[in-house]
């Protein structure tokens, strides 16, 4: 975890096509430390996902402050979202 950021969260949306271990961890030891902290969900609307993770209080907050994040995760992807001192890594599956 980068010292500059206070919170870093890993999220898996849907069923990933690649092993999350290969995406979120550099080695087996690191995977053992973080595997229980990964948040699994079927939510694909980014603002609602951010509310679920406790990053924002409402979807309106996202619309006001970062309207570019007001969309659905409809395709396979791996993205990074930065909100203040928080980073959200999202692996999108099918």
N, C-alpha and C positions, 0 to 999 in steps of 0.2 A: 504494500500500500504506500502510495506517495505521501510523504509527511505533510505536504502542503494542504491536502484535503482531509477534512475531519471524518467524513463518512464515505465509504465506497460500498456499493451494493451490486450484487450479481442477480440477474433475473433471467429466467427461462420462460418464454412464451410458447405454448403449444408443445409439440413433440419435435425436438431438434433432430436434424439429419446427421449431425456430427456429434461425437462424444464430448459432452461439456468439459470433461477433464482436459481435453486437448485445447480448449478455448480459454478457460478460466485459470488454469494452473500451468506453471512452468515445469513442474515435476511431481512425482507421487507424494512427496512429503508436503508440498504446498497444497495439493488436492485434499489430503487428509484434514488439513486445517480449515479449509473453506467449504467443503462439500455439504456440510450441515447448515451453512448460512445462506445457501442459494434459495431464492424465492421462486417457486413454480406457480404459474398462473395461465389462464386461458384468455385473460383480458388483453385486447389488442389496441385499444384506444389509449394513446400515450398519457394524456392528462389523467384519466381514470386510474391507470397503472401507477402514476406518480402519487395519487391519493392513497391507493392501497399500500404503497411502500412507506407512506408517512412523510414524503418529501414536501408535498404541498397540502394545504387544507381543503382546497376545492379546485375543480376544473376551471373555474372562472379566473383563478389566480394565474394559471398557465396562459389562458387566452389574453389576459391583460399584459403580462410581462414577457412572454415568449410565444407569440402567435404561430411562429414557424413550427412549434411542437404540437400543434392542434391537428393531428392526423392519426390514422389507423396504421398499424403494422401489418400490411397485407401480403408481404413477400418475405422469403427467407432472407435473413440479414443478421448482422452483428453490429450494434450501434452503441455509441457512448453519448450520454446526455449529462451535461454539467448544469447544476442548479446551485448557485452560491458556492458553498464549500462541499457540496455533495456531488458524487459521481454515480451514475447509474449505468451499468453495463448490461445491455439487453441482447440475449441470443434469441432470435425469432425462428421457430420451427414451423412445421405444417399444422 
